[in-house]
Amino acid sequence: MKMTVIGTGYQGLVVGTCFAESGHIVTCVDWDKERIELLKQGEIPIYEPGLSELVSRNIEEERLFFSDSLEEAVQNCLLVFLCMDPVLSYSTIDDITRPVLDIVKVIARMMTGYRIIVNKMTLPPGTADKIKEVLKENTQHPFDVVVNPDFLKQGTAVDDFLRPDRVVVGCEDVRVQEIMKEIYSPFLRTGKPLLLMGLRSAELSKYATAVMLAGRISIINQIADLCAVWGANISEVREAVGADSRIGQTFLFPGIGYGGIWLPRDLDLCILFAKEKDISYYLFDAIQKVNKERCEKFLSMIVEHYGGNIENKILTIWGASFKARTDDIREAPSIFIIEELLRKRAKLRIFDPLAGPKLKEKFGNQIEVASKQYPVLEGSEGLLVLTEWNEFRRPDYERMAQLMKEKVIFDGRNLYTPKTMVSYGFRYYSIGRPPVG
Ligand SMILES: NC(=O)c1ccc[n+]([C@@H]2O[C@H](COP(=O)([O-])OP(=O)(O)OC[C@H]3O[C@@H](n4cnc5c(N)ncnc54)[C@H](O)[C@@H]3O)[C@@H](O)[C@H]2O)c1
């Protein structure tokens, strides 16, 4: 089938490439011409494990194409997938939907025949109905609108797309439902479900999933605070809680909170949806508030250790991306922490396995970005661990202790055991466990 994917970011590039991999002819479009030029040469502007190889192979096999011409792409396909993010800032639901509807209007005017418009972006309930209205007003050609939210996770996005837990399809037309089943069938051979539902249920499914996941993180973080003040250890409590089959272990790790642009935005939007219909939103609000508090608490712990003044302290940071296996630092908890530490005039050296270039772009010479994990510790008066990268989990403790001027670690992801830290002579702070050493 011929497909157009609009947007070549973390979502669009994965979606387009994986559909090409299963045999479809896919054109990925982006308004960022530089990005398209890079992609045409097989270079990918983001990091996602396994993606680069797939992009190269599918370009070579002439199934995957890149273009900055929306018109050409829309004229030569059956399905148009919306995977962009045209939103600049938002304080209302309209700020989110308006830019999308503007693009749909342009698409409508470019259509040369029947098209299926598939929304994969996370958009407010009711947006698909508005997309239909805009299409109706701006084209004579027939169309169908599908809501097909994405549950992929940055860092494992390719795998998530190729082996989804479920595929959600909001669609009213039986023939279009069959087309959606057909294009997803290669990814559902292990028996995972394709769930057909109404447009608004599909739209809300994505937000509901975000709330459940963010909620678990805020709950465990608030329990971690209880553990800290009552002398319990959150790692032990977490094990006990997660062993309950009704609860499970995933998304139950205490730390400096969730980040990235999407999860916090999804929660913000749920609050707006509730406000719009005048219903209560205590829980959504609490989840966000608890999350925002995490970085502040972490910072207080650091400043307190140094007696209230961190001016000119040489602090090393390991990890800045909002989660492991991505180079994305947008709205990462680390960014808030780095900005606050800079405001307090600390001297920062940062190592992240992938996010170095993005950090340099954002902070320029305000920080020192290192390319290696250990040399950056030399003469350091404290180490902050902010992302749960695998390479930070079992480091060379002895080497760390030798390199650091002051042996103190602030672990924002609870990667180490207090006992080990004490044995290497570190003062060790973590989340939901009393400081040791
Ligand atoms: N990243 C994720 O983990 C994830 C997961 C599920 C859903 N989503 C959804 O996917 C959508 C995109 O997210 P992303 O992470 O890929 O964003 P992104 O910022 O990485 O990429 C967005 C891309 O869209 C392009 N773009 C924006 N407006 C455009 C336009 N009018 N025409 C052509 N290109 C345009 C941008 O240049 C950019 O390359 C969002 O709605 C998000 O909610 C993302």
The ligand as an SDF file (V2000), in Angstrom:
LIG
                    3D

 44 48  0  0  0  0  0  0  0  0999 V2000
    7.8070   10.4220   21.0840 N   0  0  0  0  0  0  0  0  0  0  0  0
    7.0230    9.5410   21.6600 C   0  0  0  0  0  0  0  0  0  0  0  0
    7.4420    8.7450   22.5010 O   0  0  0  0  0  0  0  0  0  0  0  0
    5.5550    9.4800   21.2920 C   0  0  0  0  0  0  0  0  0  0  0  0
    4.7930    8.3830   21.7260 C   0  0  0  0  0  0  0  0  0  0  0  0
    3.4550    8.3340   21.4120 C   0  0  0  0  0  0  0  0  0  0  0  0
    2.8830    9.3770   20.7030 C   0  0  0  0  0  0  0  0  0  0  0  0
    3.6340   10.4350   20.3090 N   0  0  0  0  0  0  0  0  0  0  0  0
    2.9760   11.5010   19.5680 C   0  0  0  0  0  0  0  0  0  0  0  0
    3.6360   11.6710   18.3340 O   0  0  0  0  0  0  0  0  0  0  0  0
    3.5500   13.0150   17.9100 C   0  0  0  0  0  0  0  0  0  0  0  0
    4.9070   13.4470   17.4330 C   0  0  0  0  0  0  0  0  0  0  0  0
    5.8510   13.2520   18.4720 O   0  0  0  0  0  0  0  0  0  0  0  0
    7.4120   13.1390   18.2180 P   0  0  0  0  0  0  0  0  0  0  0  0
    8.0200   12.7100   19.4830 O   0  0  0  0  0  0  0  0  0  0  0  0
    7.6860   12.3830   16.9860 O   0  0  0  0  0  0  0  0  0  0  0  0
    7.7550   14.6910   17.9690 O   0  0  0  0  0  0  0  0  0  0  0  0
    9.0940   15.3030   17.3950 P   0  0  0  0  0  0  0  0  0  0  0  0
    9.1640   16.6820   17.9000 O   0  0  0  0  0  0  0  0  0  0  0  0
   10.2370   14.3760   17.6110 O   0  0  0  0  0  0  0  0  0  0  0  0
    8.8480   15.3360   15.8170 O   0  0  0  0  0  0  0  0  0  0  0  0
    7.8510   16.0750   15.2160 C   0  0  0  0  0  0  0  0  0  0  0  0
    8.2460   16.2730   13.7560 C   0  0  0  0  0  0  0  0  0  0  0  0
    7.1270   16.8470   13.0810 O   0  0  0  0  0  0  0  0  0  0  0  0
    7.6180   17.8530   12.2040 C   0  0  0  0  0  0  0  0  0  0  0  0
    6.5120   18.7610   11.9100 N   0  0  0  0  0  0  0  0  0  0  0  0
    5.8550   19.5600   12.7710 C   0  0  0  0  0  0  0  0  0  0  0  0
    4.8790   20.2210   12.1120 N   0  0  0  0  0  0  0  0  0  0  0  0
    4.9300   19.8080   10.8290 C   0  0  0  0  0  0  0  0  0  0  0  0
    4.1890   20.1280    9.6510 C   0  0  0  0  0  0  0  0  0  0  0  0
    3.2020   21.0270    9.6890 N   0  0  0  0  0  0  0  0  0  0  0  0
    4.4750   19.5260    8.5030 N   0  0  0  0  0  0  0  0  0  0  0  0
    5.4980   18.6230    8.4480 C   0  0  0  0  0  0  0  0  0  0  0  0
    6.2430   18.2830    9.5270 N   0  0  0  0  0  0  0  0  0  0  0  0
    5.9540   18.8710   10.6920 C   0  0  0  0  0  0  0  0  0  0  0  0
    8.7770   18.4840   12.9530 C   0  0  0  0  0  0  0  0  0  0  0  0
    9.6590   19.1640   12.0800 O   0  0  0  0  0  0  0  0  0  0  0  0
    9.4200   17.2370   13.5970 C   0  0  0  0  0  0  0  0  0  0  0  0
   10.3950   16.6550   12.7460 O   0  0  0  0  0  0  0  0  0  0  0  0
    2.9930   13.7990   19.1020 C   0  0  0  0  0  0  0  0  0  0  0  0
    1.6510   14.1080   18.8800 O   0  0  0  0  0  0  0  0  0  0  0  0
    3.0890   12.8400   20.2620 C   0  0  0  0  0  0  0  0  0  0  0  0
    2.0820   13.0150   21.1890 O   0  0  0  0  0  0  0  0  0  0  0  0
    4.9630   10.5050   20.5770 C   0  0  0  0  0  0  0  0  0  0  0  0
  1  2  1  0
  2  3  2  0
  2  4  1  0
  4  5  1  0
  4 44  2  0
  5  6  2  0
  6  7  1  0
  7  8  2  0
  8  9  1  0
  8 44  1  0
  9 10  1  0
  9 42  1  0
 10 11  1  0
 11 12  1  0
 11 40  1  0
 12 13  1  0
 13 14  1  0
 14 15  2  0
 14 16  1  0
 14 17  1  0
 17 18  1  0
 18 19  2  0
 18 20  1  0
 18 21  1  0
 21 22  1  0
 22 23  1  0
 23 24  1  0
 23 38  1  0
 24 25  1  0
 25 26  1  0
 25 36  1  0
 26 27  1  0
 26 35  1  0
 27 28  2  0
 28 29  1  0
 29 30  1  0
 29 35  2  0
 30 31  1  0
 30 32  2  0
 32 33  1  0
 33 34  2  0
 34 35  1  0
 36 37  1  0
 36 38  1  0
 38 39  1  0
 40 41  1  0
 40 42  1  0
 42 43  1  0
M  CHG  2   8   1  16  -1
M  END
$$$$
